[in-house]
Amino acid sequence: MGKEQLSRVFEFLSVNKIAFTLMGYPMSYIEFCGTLFYLWSVWLMVRRRMLTWPVGIVSVLLYAALFYQIRLYSDALEQIYYLFASVYGWRRWRATRESTNGAQHIVVGYSSARAIISGVLITLALSVALGALVANVHELFPALFPEKYNAPQNSDQTLRW
């Protein structure tokens, strides 16, 4: 792929490249494509198709690029978790299918109480650590994150339940 084609791809994936406006909301191509890939991945998952994993990975990468561009760094970093979880799930699904001689049946099981508690504690610890990191990521890694993260500035921008 030459520089000109690569430049076109980056231009297409810019949040400033608007596909259409829906009810006053400008929908960029990257957000629209990410949403389409995500919905396709969910549809494939319901049908227990292995293609759900690579399609989901494309969605994760598109959303990571989108969140990075609009300076939602914590959401962009969260996509890294989804990427690893998708790769892990894809590998596990493939191993399960191969071990049952290519049968379409996928075995689903429950985690032990110990695994659930460990998972919750690890998630809480990582949440606190990553929250502190993201709040200062622009100072720690200015080459990667040139601007401060984008956070709601007033109560009008926050969700109310």
N, C-alpha and C positions, 0 to 999 in steps of 0.2 A: 504494500500500500504506500503510495507516494505521499509527499507532504501536502499536496493539494487535496487529495482524497481525505487524508487525516484531518485537515483543516475543516473540510465540509462536515465530517462526522462530529467534531467538537462543536461546530456552529449549530448543528442540528440538536445536539444534546445540551445546549445552553438553555437555562431557564428563561432567557429573554426571547427565545424562538417560540412564539405562541401558535399553537395549533388551532384553537378556537376559544371563544368566550362563552361560558355557560352561566346564565343568571348573574352576569356581572363579574364572574371569576375568570381571569385569563388562564387557560389550561395550556401549559407548555407541552411540547412533544415528549420531553423526557418523562414528565409526570404521567401523561396519557399512556405512553408505551409501558411504563412501569406498572401502571394500574391494569392494563390489558394483560400483561404477562402474569401478574399476580392472580387475577381472576381466572386465567387459563390454568395456572398451577393448581388452584383450589379445585377447579372442575376436574382436572386430571387426578387429583388426590381422592376425590369422592369416588372416582371410577377405579381406584387402586392401580394406576398406571405409573410405571417407573419414570416416564417422561416428566412427571411432576417435579422431580428434583432439578434437572437442568433448566427447565422453564422458570422455576422458582429462583434459581441462582441468577438468571438474567434479570429478573425483577429486583432482586436484592442489590445487584450492581447498579442498576438504573436509579434506584432509590438512594443508594449511598452517594452517587454523583449529584443527585438533586439536593439532598440534605447538605452536602458539603458546599455547594454553590450558594445556598441561602443561609449559610453559617449556622445551621442546626447541627453542631458538631457532635453532640451526644447521640442524636439520632443517626448520624453518619457512622459513628463508632458502633452503635447497636447493630447496624447492618453487617458488621464484621462477625458478630456472634451468629446472626442468621446465616451468613455464608458458611461458617464452620459447621453449624448444625445441619445445614442442607447437604454439605459434602459428607458428613458423618451419616446422615440418614440414607443418602444415596448408596453409600458403601454397605451399610447394614442391610438395606433392602436387597441389594444385589447378592450379598452373601447368603441371606435367607433363601432367596429364590434358587440359588445354585445348590444349596445344601438339600433342597427338596426336589432336586432333579427338574428344575424349571417349572414346577407347579405354580399356578396362579395364586395359591393360598399364602397369605402373609400372616405370620403368627404375631399377635399383639399381646403384650402382657402388662402387668402392673409392677410398679416399683415397690420395694420394701419400705416400711416406715422409716427405717434408718436412712435409706437413700433419699427419701423425700425431705427429712429433717436436715440432712447434710446439704442438699441442694438449696433449701431455703436459706440456711445460714451463709453458705457461700455466696448466694445471690445478694443477700443483704450487705455483706462485707464488700463485695465488688461494686455494688451500687454506691455506697458511701465513698469508696476510693475513686471510682470513675467520676462521680459528681465533683469531687475536689479537683481532679485532673482537668475536667472539661472547663471548669470555671477559670482556670489559668492556662489552658493549653496554648493560647495565642502568645503568652509570654515564654512558655517553655520551648515551643517549637514554632518560632515565628516564620520560618521558611515554608512550613506546611500549612500553617493557620495564620495568615497575615492580619486578620481582623478578629476582634473579640466576637465570641459567639452571639447569636441573635436570640435574645430572650424577650418575652413579653415585657413591655415597659410600663403598662398601666392596666387597670382592672378591665378595661374594655376589650383587651386582647386575650384575656384568659377565659377558659371555658368555665361555665357555671353549671353545676348539675342540679 
